Amino acid sequence: MSPEPDVVAGLEGRVPQGLADAVSALPLVDHHMHGCFTEPLTRAGFEVAVNEGSPDPIPAFMTQFDSQVGFAIRRWCAPLLGLPPHAGAHEYWEARSALTPAELNRLFLADAGVAHWIVDTGLSATAVTTPEAITQDSGAPASEVLRLELLAEQVAARTASPADFAQDFRAALAAAAPGVVGFKTIAAYRCGFDIDWSVPSEQRLERAVARWTAGFGAAASLRLEDPEVISFIVHAAAEHLLPLQFHVGYGDRDLDLHRTNPLLLLPLLRQAAMRDTPVMLLHCYPYHREAGYLAQAFNNVYFDVGLGLNHVGSRSVAVAGEALELAPFAKQLYSSDAYGVPELHLLGSILWRRSMAQVLGGWVRRGEWSETDAIRVAGMIGAENARRVYRL
């Protein structure tokens, strides 16, 4: 299992050789990602899948290959398909279409140089690979995080009454906890962060569950959006002291981006009940500087700039550098947040390695850092911090 051989291609003379070699060979821990598609895609489906923001078909006047992520795919993924770097979109699609989904998944995941995957299995809009299949495709072990809103919806569908929901959810959480390494909330999508993060009283929670579950089995949806219920499940999860992931910032248009600024979590983070629970702020772009402040201000807050690096492509060096401005290096992690298209699992690795090599290498060249420290920090962020926090 090794990253693409020319992962630092073109950086000769700008990145010290020892640092380049160390970053290229570093076995990463991807602390937040999803499975890969198990069914073939049309080109239109592929282009929608690599566009994080919109589920709509790509308009006829454009192609998603003409974007930062599209250019990055053509540069870094084309050689694995036997094509030259920067192969045209048509050539890339023809070569990709010659392989089955299983072949594509093995090809790209095995080459990402990831030594451990931490998988969010809650995103199930279509058939994707399980953690077991991810291990088989990549040769690396995979652990799972549990999505809280999905569990709450499952519990609510079978609980006897709104008054029983709290007890039933806690029991389900306790039963699931031994099999996972952490929990995740998508409050960002369901209600935003600008809510009352206090623990609701029994009476308030019962009323909130009653409102939410009214009409189950008729036209009402199970989708959990009630902020009081979401505050309850987050606090219930925090009691287990496992890492608690929050989707932060960039995502599809189902969220209100301005309501996902992690600074809106301050009322939650300041509560004594949260102090011993590792809070993992995921990907964070364009709020990665705010996340860095929180990681400095709170001992239990960590963050990454996953997802964003893939989608800003050749601008990933700037984003990685900004993430390193303020936060302690022991509080940052690597993730790809890749979903569906296996090229994204590989791109997350390559763009992170290249970005870190260039940012840290620049500081070494200017005499501001030693090369030894640069290699050590890359190892912390790429793997060691995640192994410590998730107890891998």
N, C-alpha and C positions, 0 to 999 in steps of 0.2 A: 504494500500500500504506500504509494508515494505521490506527491503532487506532480503536476505537469513539469517536465524537466526544465523548460525555459520560463518558469514562473517569474523570474527576475530578469528576463530578456530585455535588453535595451538600457539596463541600469548600470552597466559596467562603468566604473570610474566614478559613479555617483553614490554607490553604496559599498562600504567596506566589504571585502570578500567574505570575511568570517561571519559578519552579520547576514549577508545575503545567503550564505550556505545554511546558517542556523534557522533563519526564517523559512527558507524553502523546505527544509526537512522536518520542521516542527510538527509533531503529531497533535492535531488540534482536538479540542472538545467543543463541539457545536452544541451550545446549551439551549438552543431553541430552533426547532425546525419541524417540518411536516413530511409526510410520505410523498411518494411519487405516483403519478398516474399509472394505472394498470391496463388501460385501454388505449388503442391508437387515437391520435389526434388528427383532425384536418389541419391544414395550414391556418385557416381562420381561427380554429379553436386554440392552436398554439399561440397565435398572436394575442388573443384575448388573455391567455393564461400568463403571459409575461408582462401584461399591463396591469399593475397592481391596483390602479385607481378606479378603473371602470369595467363593469361586466358586459358592456355593450360591444357588438361587433365593431371591428376597426373600419372606419369609413373607407369607401372605395378610392378616395384621393390620396391615401397614405398607407404606409406599412409600419408596423411596430419594429421592424428591423431598422428603420430610420429613427432610432432613439438611442440614448446612452446605453440602455441595457441591450438593445439590438446590436449595436456596434460591438459591445463587449462579448456577446455570444459569438459573433462572427470572427472576432479576433482570437478568443481563448478556447472556444469549444470546437471550432472548425478543424484544427489539427487532429483531434481525437477521432474525427470522422474521415481522416485521410485527405483532408482538404488543406490548401495553404491558408495561413492567417489572412483575415479580411476577405475570405471567399464571399462571392455575391449571395444575396438572399435566396435566389432561385437555386443556385448550386448547393447551398447549405440545406435547404429544404429537401431537395432530391436525395442527398446523401443520408439525411436523417430518416427519411421515409423508408429507406431500405432496411432499417432495423426494427425489430419488435420493441414494444415498451420494456420488456424484461431485459433485452440486450442493451437498450439505452440506459436503463437504470444501473445496470452493472458497470457499464462503461464509465459513466460520469461520477457515480458515487465512489467507486474504488479508487479513482484518480484524485479525489479531493484531499487525501492525506488527513482524514479525520479518524481519530483513535477511539472516539466515543460520541454517540449521538444522543441527545435528549429530545424526545419526540412529543409534540402536542398532537394527540390523536383526535381532538375534539372538532377539527375542521373536516366535516364529512359530506361536503356537497356532492362529491362524486367518489368513485372507487379509487383509493390510494393504498399504497403498500403499508403493511403493519410494521411495528418495530422489529418483529422477527424477520420479516422480509428485507428490511433495511440492513439488518446484520448480515443476512445471506448475500445481499447484493454488494455490500461494501467490505465485508470481512471484519467489521468493527462492531463491538457491542452497542446496544441501544437501550436506553431507559425511557420511562414514560412520565410525563406530567399530566395531571388530571384537570380538566377544564371545569370550573366550579358551576358556571351557569348551566352547562349541559347536565351535570349531576342534579342540580336543583330542579330542572325541568323534569327529569326522570322521577325524582322523588315526588314532586307535586302531582304527577299523573297517577300515582298509586296511593298517596296518603289518604287516610280516612276523612280528615277534616283539616281546615286551616289551623286549628289549635294543635294538631299533631305534627305540623310541618317541621317545626324547629327540632323536636326530638328525633323525627325520622331522618332529617338531613344530617344531624350530628352522627347518628348511627351509621348512615351510609358513608359518610366521610371517614369515620373511624375504621370501617371495614375496608375501604379503598386505600387508606394511607400506607399500609405496609408494602403495597405493590408498586408504589410510585416514588419518585425522588423529589416531587414538588407539586404545587398547584398553580393554576393560572386563572386569572379573571379577564374577561373581555368587557369590563364595565365601560371602557372607552367607547365601545360600539353600542352598548345598551342604554346608557344614561349619561355618559360623560363623567368627568371627575368633579364637576362643580355641584356636588350634592352634600347632604348632611351625612358625614361619616361616623356619627355616633352610633353606638349599638342600640337598636330600637328596643323598646320595652316589649314584654310579652304581648300586651294588648295591641300596641302599634303594629307589631309584626303579624299578629293574627289578622288584623284588619287589612293589612297590605296583601297578605296571601289570599284572603277572601276576594279582594278586588281582582287580583291577578288571575285566580283560578275560576272566577265566575264565567259560566258558559262553557267550561271544558266539555268536549264531546260534541259541541255544536259548531258555531262559526269562529269561536275564539281561538287564538293561537297559544301554544305553550310557551312561546318566546318570552323569556324573562327580561323585563325592562324596568321593573319597579325599583327605584333607588333604595328604599328601605329594605327590601328583601336582599338586594345586592350587597348593601352594607352588612347585613347580618351574615351572609355566607362568607364574605371576606374575613370578618372577625372570627367566625367559627373555624375557618381554615388556618388563620394565624395562630390559633391555640395549639396547633400541632407542631409549630416551630420549624416546619419544612419551608424551603424557599417558596416564595409566593410571587409569581410572575404577573406583571401588568402589561398589557398592550399599551404602548405609549406612542403618540404621534402618527406618522404616516401609515395609511391603510387605504382601503377602498372607500368609495363615496358614501357608504352606509354610516360612517361616523362624521361627527362635526369636529373638524380638525382643531378648531380653537378651544374646544372643551376637553382636549386630550393633553394639554400642557401639564407636565408632571408637577409643576408648582401648585396646581390645584389640589394635589394630594397632601399638602402641608397639614391640614387639619387632621388627617388620618395618621401621618407619620409622627406627629407630636404626641400622640396618645401613648401612655405608658404600656398599654397592652400590646403594642406593635413593636416595642423596642428590641425584643429578642428574636423576632421573625425576620429572616433575610428577605428584603423586598427587591425584586429583580425588575428593573425598568427595561423593557424590551425595545430594541432598535432606535426609538426616540427621535429620529430625524423628523422635522427640523428643530426639535427641542433638545438636541443632544447637549448643548451648553447648559441648559437648565437642569438636565439630568446630572451633568457633571457637578454642578453646584450642590444638588441634593446628596450625591454620593460623598462629597466632602463634608457636608453638614451633619449627616446622620450615619452612625457607624454601621447600621444594618442595611443601607441602601447601596445597590449595585446597578450597573447599566451596561448596555452594549450599543453599537451602531450597526447591527446586522442589516437586514433588509435594505436600508438606505444605501449602503455601499454598492449593492448590485444595481440599483436603479439610477444612481448618479454616475456610474461607469467610470470614465476617465477623470471625473472630479472627485473620486473617492479619496484621493490623497488629502484634499482640503478638509473633508469631513472627518477623516481619521485624525488629522492634526488638531482640529478643534476639540475633538473628544478628549485629547490628551492634555488640554490646557490646564485644567483646574483639579480634576478628580484624582485622588490617590490611585496609583497603578494597581494596588491590591483590590480595587473596587470595580475594575472593568473586566469584561468577558468578551469572548468571541461567539457570534452566532451568524447563521446565514438567513434564518427565517424562510428558507426555501420551501416551496410548496408546489407539488404537481409536476412541473417540468424539471427533470433532473439536471439540466444545464445550470439551474440556479444554485443547486447544492455545490457544484464545482466552482461556479463564479464567486460565490461567497468566500470560499477559501482563497482563490487566486487573488481577488481584489483586496482582501484583507492583508494577505502576505505582501503584496506589492506596495500597498499603502503604508504599512508599518515599516517596511524596509526603507522606503523613501523618506518618511518623516524622521525616523530614528537615525537613519544614515546621514541625513542633513545635519542633525545635531552633533553626531560624531565627527563629521568632517570639519565642522566649525570649532571643534574642541570643547563644546559645551557638555557633552556626555562622553564617557568612555565606551568603547565597543563592548566591553564586558558587561557594563550596565545595560546597554541597549539589548543585548542578547537575553539577559536575565529578565528584563521587563517584557519583551516579546513572549517569552515562555510563560510568564505569569498570566498575561492577558489571554494568550492563545489556549492555555490548558490548565495551568496550576490553580488559578483562582476558582474555576468551575469545579475542579476535583475537590477542592477544600469545601466550598459552599454546599455542593450537592452530595458530599460524602461518597464520592464514587470509589 
